[in-house]
Amino acid sequence: MATGKKTNSASKDAELKREAVVKDATPVVESEANAEDKKVTFSLNKKKYAFTVESFKFKSKTYTPKSAVENNEVLETLVSTNSFIIKEA
């Protein structure tokens, strides 16, 4: 009978650990939806592009997607070099 209690206790511990891992692994869908809403896009040469990063450096200056769309030199360089910072939308 004592072994049954140990097994139950061990089972409960294992179950609690599994639940903790599952909780940590669950993605936050709300954040992903908000991230989609906040994506900055731009058009150049009749193609639409979206940024894949939150910020980046160009010629020693840090840009966010919102600040980058105000600078044609940055956009043209990103497109012409097929930068990983942008993707076709």
Secondary structure, DSSP 4 states (H G I P E B T S, - for coil): -HHHHHHHHHHHHHHHHHHHHHHHH---HHHHHHHHHT--EEEETTEEEEE-SS-EEETTEEE-HHHHTT-HHHHHHHHHTT-TTEEE-
